[in-house]
Amino acid sequence: MILAPSILAADFANLQNEVFMLNASQADWVHVDIMDGVFVPNISFGIPVCEAINRHSTKLLDVHLMIVQPEKYLEAFQKVGAKILTVHYEACPHLHRSIQQIKDLGCLAGVALNPHTPISVLEDIIADLDMVCLMSVNPGFGGQKFIAKTYDKIRKLKTLISENNSSAKIEIDGGVNLENAPKLLQAGADILVAGSVVFGAKNPMEMIANLKKA
């Protein structure tokens, strides 16, 4: 299992030390949520902050673009350290072109689906993907309640991946905690994004270690 703590839930006034904590932890990746206030009803941070995180991080940067017209910014985020670039199906009218652009930049390519978006929309592109990020909350804010329908979507996605001989990994983003982590992995998830449960814990490093045992 790959664990990707979401820096969105970190203390922004103490971001360098939060990154150092992740460096010293059992976390595998750092999940960076980029929000524009248009595609989602919140604004997080952009290219300069991503560059600063990358400068201090020893972990792979998993950059999740919750923005409109992400194709305009793919190269910029690759230049500041993104190793994985995930765009939203709902924000990409020319999804195949965006995926090819990501791959041409030398990054792993991911597609995120909002909770209401069916797995079937990926049928014609699943073989080209490195990762599918299933949103298990509505994107835009941290700390939301996990949507239980996600378990069924994981199983359907696992079948689609298998039927198309795809190597895509399944990432779950939203409401992950110690209770549902084992169930998500059992259903077929490969990567768990954890935000509030990590950075809201009294001992974040211990919480990361406990999630890794799930």
C-alpha positions as a Markdown table, in Angstrom:
| # | Residue | x | y | z |
|---|---|---|---|---|
| 1 | Met | 0.0 | 0.0 | 0.0 |
| 2 | Ile | 1.2 | 3.5 | -0.9 |
| 3 | Leu | 0.3 | 6.2 | 1.6 |
| 4 | Ala | 0.2 | 9.8 | 0.4 |
| 5 | Pro | -0.5 | 12.4 | 3.2 |
| 6 | Ser | -2.3 | 15.4 | 1.8 |
| 7 | Ile | -0.4 | 18.6 | 2.5 |
| 8 | Leu | -3.7 | 20.5 | 2.2 |
| 9 | Ala | -4.4 | 19.5 | 5.8 |
| 10 | Ala | -1.0 | 20.7 | 7.1 |
| 11 | Asp | -0.2 | 23.9 | 9.1 |
| 12 | Phe | 0.6 | 26.3 | 6.3 |
| 13 | Ala | 2.4 | 28.7 | 8.7 |
| 14 | Asn | 4.7 | 25.8 | 9.5 |
| 15 | Leu | 4.9 | 24.1 | 6.2 |
| 16 | Gln | 8.6 | 23.4 | 6.1 |
| 17 | Asn | 8.6 | 21.5 | 9.3 |
| 18 | Glu | 5.5 | 19.6 | 8.2 |
| 19 | Val | 7.4 | 18.5 | 5.1 |
| 20 | Phe | 10.4 | 17.5 | 7.3 |
| 21 | Met | 8.0 | 15.4 | 9.4 |
| 22 | Leu | 6.8 | 13.6 | 6.3 |
| 23 | Asn | 10.4 | 13.0 | 5.2 |
| 24 | Ala | 11.1 | 11.3 | 8.5 |
| 25 | Ser | 7.8 | 9.3 | 8.5 |
| 26 | Gln | 6.8 | 6.1 | 6.7 |
| 27 | Ala | 4.8 | 8.1 | 4.2 |
| 28 | Asp | 5.5 | 7.2 | 0.6 |
| 29 | Trp | 4.3 | 10.2 | -1.4 |
| 30 | Val | 3.2 | 13.8 | -0.7 |
| 31 | His | -0.2 | 14.6 | -2.1 |
| 32 | Val | -0.5 | 18.2 | -3.2 |
| 33 | Asp | -4.0 | 19.5 | -3.9 |
| 34 | Ile | -4.1 | 22.5 | -6.3 |
| 35 | Met | -7.4 | 24.3 | -6.2 |
| 36 | Asp | -8.5 | 27.3 | -8.3 |
| 37 | Gly | -11.8 | 28.4 | -6.7 |
| 38 | Val | -13.4 | 27.7 | -10.1 |
| 39 | Phe | -13.5 | 24.0 | -10.6 |
| 40 | Val | -13.9 | 23.6 | -6.8 |
| 41 | Pro | -15.2 | 26.1 | -4.3 |
| 42 | Asn | -11.9 | 26.7 | -2.6 |
| 43 | Ile | -8.4 | 28.1 | -3.3 |
| 44 | Ser | -5.4 | 26.2 | -1.9 |
| 45 | Phe | -2.0 | 27.1 | -3.4 |
| 46 | Gly | -0.2 | 27.1 | -6.7 |
| 47 | Ile | 3.1 | 26.7 | -8.4 |
| 48 | Pro | 5.4 | 28.6 | -6.0 |
| 49 | Val | 4.2 | 26.7 | -3.0 |
| 50 | Cys | 4.5 | 23.4 | -4.9 |
| 51 | Glu | 8.1 | 24.4 | -5.7 |
| 52 | Ala | 8.8 | 25.1 | -2.1 |
| 53 | Ile | 7.4 | 21.8 | -0.9 |
| 54 | Asn | 9.5 | 20.0 | -3.5 |
| 55 | Arg | 12.7 | 21.8 | -2.5 |
| 56 | His | 12.4 | 20.4 | 1.0 |
| 57 | Ser | 10.7 | 17.0 | 0.4 |
| 58 | Thr | 12.4 | 13.7 | -0.1 |
| 59 | Lys | 9.2 | 12.1 | -1.1 |
| 60 | Leu | 7.6 | 11.8 | -4.6 |
| 61 | Leu | 5.1 | 14.7 | -5.3 |
| 62 | Asp | 1.7 | 13.5 | -6.3 |
| 63 | Val | 0.1 | 16.7 | -7.7 |
| 64 | His | -3.7 | 16.7 | -8.0 |
| 65 | Leu | -5.0 | 19.5 | -10.2 |
| 66 | Met | -8.5 | 20.5 | -9.2 |
| 67 | Ile | -8.5 | 23.3 | -11.7 |
| 68 | Val | -10.1 | 24.2 | -15.0 |
| 69 | Gln | -8.0 | 24.0 | -18.1 |
| 70 | Pro | -5.3 | 22.0 | -16.4 |
| 71 | Glu | -3.5 | 21.5 | -19.7 |
| 72 | Lys | -2.2 | 25.1 | -19.5 |
| 73 | Tyr | -0.3 | 24.3 | -16.3 |
| 74 | Leu | 1.0 | 20.8 | -16.7 |
| 75 | Glu | 4.5 | 21.8 | -17.8 |
| 76 | Ala | 4.8 | 24.4 | -15.0 |
| 77 | Phe | 4.0 | 21.8 | -12.3 |
| 78 | Gln | 6.3 | 19.3 | -13.8 |
| 79 | Lys | 9.1 | 21.9 | -13.7 |
| 80 | Val | 8.6 | 22.5 | -10.0 |
| 81 | Gly | 8.8 | 18.8 | -9.1 |
| 82 | Ala | 5.5 | 17.0 | -9.9 |
| 83 | Lys | 6.2 | 13.3 | -10.6 |
| 84 | Ile | 2.5 | 12.4 | -10.9 |
| 85 | Leu | 0.0 | 14.7 | -12.5 |
| 86 | Thr | -3.7 | 14.0 | -12.0 |
| 87 | Val | -6.4 | 15.9 | -13.9 |
| 88 | His | -10.1 | 15.6 | -13.4 |
| 89 | Tyr | -12.2 | 13.9 | -16.0 |
| 90 | Glu | -14.9 | 16.6 | -15.5 |
| 91 | Ala | -12.4 | 19.4 | -16.3 |
| 92 | Cys | -10.9 | 17.9 | -19.5 |
| 93 | Pro | -13.0 | 18.0 | -22.7 |
| 94 | His | -9.9 | 16.6 | -24.5 |
| 95 | Leu | -8.8 | 14.0 | -21.9 |
| 96 | His | -6.7 | 11.8 | -24.1 |
| 97 | Arg | -4.7 | 14.9 | -25.3 |
| 98 | Ser | -4.1 | 15.9 | -21.7 |
| 99 | Ile | -2.9 | 12.4 | -20.7 |
| 100 | Gln | -0.5 | 12.3 | -23.6 |
| 101 | Gln | 0.8 | 15.7 | -22.6 |
| 102 | Ile | 1.5 | 14.5 | -19.1 |
| 103 | Lys | 3.3 | 11.4 | -20.4 |
| 104 | Asp | 5.4 | 13.6 | -22.8 |
| 105 | Leu | 6.6 | 15.5 | -19.8 |
| 106 | Gly | 7.9 | 12.3 | -18.3 |
| 107 | Cys | 5.3 | 12.2 | -15.5 |
| 108 | Leu | 2.9 | 9.5 | -14.4 |
| 109 | Ala | -0.6 | 10.3 | -15.6 |
| 110 | Gly | -3.7 | 10.1 | -13.4 |
| 111 | Val | -7.4 | 10.9 | -13.9 |
| 112 | Ala | -9.6 | 11.8 | -10.9 |
| 113 | Leu | -13.3 | 11.1 | -10.8 |
| 114 | Asn | -15.8 | 13.1 | -8.7 |
| 115 | Pro | -18.2 | 11.0 | -6.5 |
| 116 | His | -21.1 | 11.3 | -9.0 |
| 117 | Thr | -19.0 | 10.3 | -12.1 |
| 118 | Pro | -19.4 | 6.7 | -13.1 |
| 119 | Ile | -16.4 | 4.4 | -13.7 |
| 120 | Ser | -17.7 | 3.7 | -17.3 |
| 121 | Val | -16.4 | 7.1 | -18.6 |
| 122 | Leu | -12.9 | 5.7 | -18.4 |
| 123 | Glu | -13.5 | 2.7 | -20.7 |
| 124 | Asp | -11.7 | 4.2 | -23.7 |
| 125 | Ile | -8.7 | 5.6 | -21.8 |
| 126 | Ile | -8.0 | 3.2 | -18.9 |
| 127 | Ala | -5.2 | 1.4 | -20.8 |
| 128 | Asp | -3.3 | 4.7 | -21.1 |
| 129 | Leu | -3.5 | 5.6 | -17.4 |
| 130 | Asp | -1.0 | 5.1 | -14.6 |
| 131 | Met | -3.5 | 5.9 | -11.9 |
| 132 | Val | -7.2 | 6.6 | -11.2 |
| 133 | Cys | -8.0 | 8.8 | -8.3 |
| 134 | Leu | -11.5 | 8.1 | -6.9 |
| 135 | Met | -12.8 | 11.1 | -4.9 |
| 136 | Ser | -14.5 | 9.6 | -1.8 |
| 137 | Val | -15.7 | 13.1 | -0.8 |
| 138 | Asn | -16.8 | 16.1 | -2.9 |
| 139 | Pro | -13.6 | 17.9 | -3.9 |
| 140 | Gly | -12.8 | 21.3 | -2.5 |
| 141 | Phe | -12.5 | 21.0 | 1.2 |
| 142 | Gly | -10.7 | 18.7 | 3.7 |
| 143 | Gly | -12.3 | 17.0 | 6.6 |
| 144 | Gln | -15.4 | 15.8 | 4.9 |
| 145 | Lys | -17.3 | 12.5 | 5.6 |
| 146 | Phe | -16.3 | 9.5 | 3.6 |
| 147 | Ile | -18.9 | 8.4 | 0.9 |
| 148 | Ala | -19.5 | 4.7 | 1.4 |
| 149 | Lys | -20.4 | 4.2 | -2.3 |
| 150 | Thr | -16.7 | 4.4 | -3.0 |
| 151 | Tyr | -16.2 | 0.7 | -2.1 |
| 152 | Asp | -18.5 | -0.4 | -5.0 |
| 153 | Lys | -16.7 | 2.0 | -7.3 |
| 154 | Ile | -13.3 | 0.5 | -6.4 |
| 155 | Arg | -14.6 | -3.0 | -7.3 |
| 156 | Lys | -16.0 | -1.8 | -10.6 |
| 157 | Leu | -12.8 | 0.0 | -11.4 |
| 158 | Lys | -10.7 | -3.0 | -10.6 |
| 159 | Thr | -12.7 | -5.0 | -13.0 |
| 160 | Leu | -12.3 | -2.4 | -15.8 |
| 161 | Ile | -8.6 | -2.3 | -15.2 |
| 162 | Ser | -8.3 | -6.1 | -15.4 |
| 163 | Glu | -10.5 | -6.4 | -18.5 |
| 164 | Asn | -8.3 | -3.9 | -20.4 |
| 165 | Asn | -5.0 | -5.2 | -19.2 |
| 166 | Ser | -4.3 | -1.8 | -17.7 |
| 167 | Ser | -1.5 | -1.2 | -15.2 |
| 168 | Ala | -3.4 | 1.7 | -13.5 |
| 169 | Lys | -3.3 | 2.0 | -9.8 |
| 170 | Ile | -6.3 | 3.0 | -7.7 |
| 171 | Glu | -6.0 | 6.0 | -5.4 |
| 172 | Ile | -8.6 | 7.0 | -2.9 |
| 173 | Asp | -8.8 | 10.6 | -1.8 |
| 174 | Gly | -11.1 | 11.9 | 0.9 |
| 175 | Gly | -12.2 | 10.8 | 4.4 |
| 176 | Val | -9.6 | 8.1 | 4.8 |
| 177 | Asn | -9.0 | 7.0 | 8.4 |
| 178 | Leu | -7.9 | 4.0 | 10.5 |
| 179 | Glu | -11.4 | 2.4 | 10.3 |
| 180 | Asn | -12.0 | 2.5 | 6.5 |
| 181 | Ala | -8.4 | 2.1 | 5.3 |
| 182 | Pro | -8.3 | -1.8 | 5.6 |
| 183 | Lys | -11.7 | -2.0 | 3.9 |
| 184 | Leu | -10.5 | 0.2 | 1.0 |
| 185 | Leu | -7.4 | -1.9 | 0.5 |
| 186 | Gln | -9.5 | -5.1 | 0.6 |
| 187 | Ala | -11.8 | -3.7 | -2.0 |
| 188 | Gly | -8.8 | -3.2 | -4.3 |
| 189 | Ala | -7.3 | 0.3 | -3.6 |
| 190 | Asp | -3.5 | 0.7 | -4.0 |
| 191 | Ile | -2.9 | 4.2 | -2.8 |
| 192 | Leu | -4.5 | 6.1 | 0.1 |
| 193 | Val | -4.5 | 9.8 | 0.5 |
| 194 | Ala | -4.8 | 10.9 | 4.1 |
| 195 | Gly | -5.2 | 14.5 | 5.2 |
| 196 | Ser | -7.0 | 15.5 | 8.4 |
| 197 | Val | -6.5 | 12.1 | 10.0 |
| 198 | Val | -2.7 | 12.6 | 9.8 |
| 199 | Phe | -2.2 | 16.3 | 10.4 |
| 200 | Gly | -5.0 | 16.5 | 13.0 |
| 201 | Ala | -3.4 | 13.7 | 15.1 |
| 202 | Lys | -1.5 | 14.4 | 18.3 |
| 203 | Asn | 1.4 | 12.4 | 16.8 |
| 204 | Pro | 1.2 | 12.5 | 13.0 |
| 205 | Met | 4.2 | 10.2 | 12.5 |
| 206 | Glu | 2.6 | 7.6 | 14.7 |
| 207 | Met | -0.7 | 8.0 | 12.8 |
| 208 | Ile | 1.2 | 7.5 | 9.5 |
| 209 | Ala | 2.8 | 4.3 | 10.9 |
| 210 | Asn | -0.6 | 3.0 | 12.0 |
| 211 | Leu | -2.2 | 3.7 | 8.6 |
| 212 | Lys | 0.7 | 1.8 | 6.9 |
| 213 | Lys | -0.2 | -1.2 | 9.0 |
| 214 | Ala | -3.8 | -1.2 | 7.6 |
